[in-house]
Amino acid sequence: MDLAVVVAAFGLVALGELPDKTMFASLLMATRGRPLAVWCGTAAAFVVHVAIAVGIGAAAVALVPRRVLDIAAGVAMLGFGAWAWLSRRAEPDDDDGLTARPGHHVALRAAGVIFVAEWGDLTQLLTADLAARSHHPLSVAVGAVAALWLVAALAVVSGSRLLSRLSVRTLRTVTAVVLSTLGALAVIGAVVARG
């Protein structure tokens, strides 16, 4: 294992994930369910995605045009923005019964949401590219997973703490606006990009 590659992958993936749709999705799910269960599900989904990214490496980047991946990621962000907007009026206690569900149901739901949202994501592509270029896939995987777990933990802790300061409606409205803006910018950028 190459420690320099681990550190580089950690830094790059953490920076790429901070303003990401999956961070906002984790934050929103933490306001609806048990934070530790949300983190466990999110963490499991990230491990699977990193394994896929490292395993496939540059092949996916070479096979699927970047524009298509950017549009798909933008559409996914718009979808999560719509979901946050539509759920902003729900009360925390009646929000799909998520707070009353067992922890493993919450974790499975979080894993499913993140698993779907992370396809073609910037950090997944970045991880694949780093693994292909560095020739140290295990080091890239360790750094990427650590970064994704840290960002997910920050999102989950922030989500659970924000509820003590902000209403659920306000938090979901802000999340909806941020996700929709990021999604629209990603789609517009991909559509107008030349190449």
CORHUZI-V154492 format. One record per backbone hydrogen bond with DSSP energy under -0.5 kcal/mol. NH is the residue of the N-H (numbers start at 1). CO is the residue of the C=O. Records with the same first field share a line. If there is no record, write none. Layout:
BEGIN
NH->CO + CO
END
This chain:
BEGIN
3->1
6->2
7->3
8->4
9->5
10->6
11->7
12->8
13->9
14->10
15->11
16->12
17->13
18->14
19->15
20->17
24->20
25->21
26->22
27->23
28->24
29->25
30->26
31->27 + 28
32->28 + 29
33->29
38->34
39->35
40->36
41->37
42->38
43->39
44->40
45->41
46->42
47->43
48->44
49->45
50->46
51->47
52->48
53->49
54->50
55->51
56->52
57->53
59->56
60->57
61->57
62->58
63->59
64->60
65->63
68->65
69->65
70->66
71->67
72->68
73->69
74->70
75->71
76->72
77->73
78->74
79->75
80->76
81->77
82->78
83->79
84->80
85->81
86->82
87->83
88->85
90->87
94->91
95->91 + 92
96->94
98->95
100->97
101->97 + 98
105->102
106->102
107->103
108->104
109->105
110->106
111->107
112->108
113->109
114->110
115->111
116->112
117->113
118->114
119->116
121->118
125->121
126->122
127->123
128->124
129->125
130->126
131->127
132->128
133->129
134->130
135->131
140->136
141->137
142->138
143->139
144->140
145->141
146->142
147->143
148->144
149->145
150->146
151->147
152->148
153->149
154->150
155->151
156->152
157->153
158->154
159->155
160->156
161->157
162->158
163->159
164->161
165->162
166->162
171->167
172->168
173->169
174->170
175->171
176->172
177->173
178->174
179->175
180->176
181->177
182->178
183->179
184->180
185->181
186->182
187->183
188->184
189->185
190->186
191->187
192->188
193->189
END
